[in-house]
Amino acid sequence: MTSTPPPVDGWDASTRIGVVVPHADVGPEAELQAVAPASVSVHGSRVHFAAMRAGGEMDEKIPYDPILSFVQAPYLDQAVELLAASPLHALTLGFTSSSYALKAQGERELYERLLPVTRGLPITGTTKAARAAFDALGARRIALVNPPWFTDSLSGQGADYFREFGYEVVHHGPCGLPSNQKAITPENLSAWIRGTVAEHRPDAVLVAGNGIRAVGTIKPLEEELGFNVVTANQVILWHALHLAGAAGTAQEITDYGQLFATNPKDGHA
């Protein structure tokens, strides 16, 4: 007779990824853990975000000031430092809009500022990881699908951010769905992308915003529409796994897009 192995309790995870998220947002951790194989564990740290209320409710349109205050010292730095004290392999920031507002130079300065508190762990975030993903996929024509709680101005800043790195942004804007995290589903988000974005024929679409429910759209849309679909939480997991030296683990993920079959190019890992 063969003995039954004891139940896995999570302590034997071969790769541990830390994510910093807004205080009332469960979306990033939920999606990361859904996509990750059993050998990967996800661990969160939280920072207060003034545009988010209890229960994960977001302001209908998030104001500009909270977007920048979220990444200001000392609160983000303290959250990263506390998370980095854990036995992790990589860190990631589960928040997209701040990089849009900071632009390329401000984002570089943010990561440089955080270096002293990361305990030497590699760190990434949505836009940084998305650039690595676009380059790995050979995508130059991109579309940005932003959450409905992003303003048109913030969406424009996101387009400007990617243009700074030489990408052609063929479409960008807040998606035309209710500005309520709980009202967005893979079905209605897929329908909106199919009806509004597909006609622009991008090489890849980024569903930005870590608080939007999006990973369930990836495989069906890629199979139907013929272009790559990258989402905020999918892409930070992919990049974090590679930064952690777990490329083989990333390639075990087969149900969440072509991205996991690729490796970051030089300069992104």
Residue pairs with C-beta under 8 A, 6 or more apart in sequence:
8 38
10 41
13 39
13 40
13 41
14 39
14 40
14 246
14 249
15 39
15 40
15 41
15 89
15 90
15 241
15 244
15 246
15 249
16 40
16 41
16 42
16 43
16 86
16 87
16 88
16 89
17 32
17 36
17 40
17 41
17 42
17 43
17 88
17 89
17 90
17 91
17 92
17 237
17 240
17 241
17 244
18 42
18 43
18 44
18 45
18 83
18 84
18 86
18 88
18 90
18 91
18 92
18 121
19 28
19 29
19 32
19 42
19 43
19 44
19 45
19 91
19 92
19 93
19 94
19 236
20 44
20 45
20 46
20 47
20 76
20 79
20 80
20 83
20 91
20 92
20 93
20 94
20 95
21 27
21 28
21 29
21 44
21 45
21 46
21 47
21 94
21 95
21 210
22 46
22 47
22 48
22 49
22 52
22 70
22 94
22 95
22 211
23 46
23 47
23 48
23 49
23 52
24 49
24 52
24 53
24 54
24 55
24 56
24 57
25 49
25 52
25 56
25 94
25 181
25 210
25 211
26 56
27 56
27 181
27 210
27 211
27 212
27 213
27 233
28 44
28 94
28 210
28 211
28 232
28 233
28 236
29 42
29 44
29 94
31 210
31 213
31 214
31 215
31 231
31 233
31 234
32 42
32 94
32 233
32 236
32 237
33 42
34 215
35 215
35 233
35 234
35 237
35 253
35 256
36 42
36 237
36 253
37 249
37 252
37 253
39 249
39 252
40 237
40 241
40 246
40 249
43 83
43 86
43 88
44 83
45 79
45 80
45 82
45 83
46 79
47 70
47 75
47 76
47 79
48 75
49 66
49 70
49 95
50 63
50 65
50 66
50 69
51 58
51 59
51 62
51 63
51 66
51 67
51 149
52 58
52 59
53 59
56 181
56 182
56 211
57 180
57 181
58 147
58 149
58 179
58 180
58 181
58 211
59 149
60 149
60 179
61 149
61 150
61 151
61 179
62 97
62 149
62 150
62 151
62 154
64 101
64 151
64 153
64 154
67 97
67 98
67 100
67 101
67 154
68 98
68 101
68 102
70 76
70 95
70 98
71 95
71 98
71 102
71 110
73 113
76 114
77 113
77 114
77 117
78 117
80 91
80 114
80 117
80 118
80 123
81 117
81 118
83 91
84 91
84 117
84 118
84 119
84 121
85 119
88 121
89 121
89 244
89 245
89 246
90 121
90 122
90 123
90 124
90 240
90 241
90 243
90 244
91 118
91 121
91 122
91 123
91 124
91 240
92 123
92 124
92 125
92 129
92 236
92 237
92 239
92 240
93 123
93 124
93 125
93 126
93 236
94 125
94 126
94 210
94 232
94 233
94 236
95 125
95 126
95 210
96 125
96 126
96 127
96 158
96 208
96 209
96 210
96 232
97 150
97 154
97 158
97 209
98 110
99 107
99 110
99 125
99 126
99 127
99 128
99 161
100 127
100 154
100 155
100 157
100 158
100 161
101 154
101 157
102 109
102 110
103 157
103 160
103 161
103 164
104 161
104 164
104 165
107 125
107 127
107 128
107 161
111 123
111 125
111 128
114 123
122 240
122 243
122 244
123 243
124 132
124 236
124 239
124 240
124 243
125 236
126 208
126 210
126 232
126 235
126 236
127 158
127 161
127 162
127 208
128 239
129 235
129 236
129 238
129 239
129 240
130 162
130 206
130 208
130 230
130 232
130 235
131 162
131 165
131 268
132 235
132 239
132 264
132 265
132 268
132 269
133 139
133 204
133 230
133 235
133 238
133 239
133 259
133 262
133 264
134 140
134 142
134 167
134 203
134 204
134 206
134 230
135 264
135 265
135 268
136 259
136 262
136 263
136 264
136 265
136 268
137 203
137 204
137 228
137 230
137 258
137 259
137 262
138 203
139 167
139 202
139 203
139 204
139 228
140 166
140 167
140 168
140 203
141 167
141 168
141 170
141 201
141 202
141 203
141 204
142 162
142 167
142 168
142 169
142 170
142 202
142 203
142 204
142 205
142 206
143 169
143 170
143 171
143 172
143 197
143 200
143 202
143 204
143 205
143 206
144 155
144 158
144 159
144 162
144 169
144 171
144 172
144 173
144 205
144 206
144 208
145 173
145 175
145 189
145 192
145 193
145 197
145 205
145 206
145 207
145 208
146 154
146 155
146 158
146 172
146 173
146 174
146 175
146 208
146 209
147 174
147 175
147 179
147 184
147 208
147 209
147 211
147 212
148 174
148 175
148 176
148 177
148 178
148 179
148 184
149 174
149 179
149 209
150 158
150 174
150 208
150 209
151 174
152 173
152 174
155 172
155 173
155 174
156 172
158 172
158 208
159 169
159 172
162 169
163 169
170 200
170 201
170 202
171 196
171 197
171 200
171 202
175 189
175 192
175 193
175 196
175 212
176 192
176 196
177 183
177 184
177 188
177 189
177 192
178 184
181 211
181 212
181 213
184 212
184 213
185 213
185 216
186 213
186 214
186 215
186 216
186 217
186 220
189 207
189 212
189 213
189 214
189 217
190 217
190 220
190 221
193 205
193 207
193 217
193 221
193 225
193 229
194 221
194 224
194 225
197 205
198 225
201 227
202 227
203 227
203 228
204 227
204 228
204 229
204 230
205 221
205 227
205 228
205 229
205 230
206 230
206 231
206 232
206 235
207 214
207 217
207 229
207 230
207 231
207 232
208 232
209 232
210 232
210 233
210 236
212 232
214 231
214 232
214 233
214 234
215 231
215 233
215 234
215 256
217 229
217 231
218 229
218 230
218 231
218 234
218 256
218 257
219 255
219 256
219 257
221 229
222 228
222 229
222 257
222 258
228 257
228 258
228 259
229 257
230 257
230 259
234 256
234 257
234 259
235 259
238 250
238 259
238 260
239 264
239 268
241 247
241 249
241 250
242 250
242 263
242 264
242 269
243 269
247 263
250 260
251 260
251 261
252 260
253 260
254 260
263 269
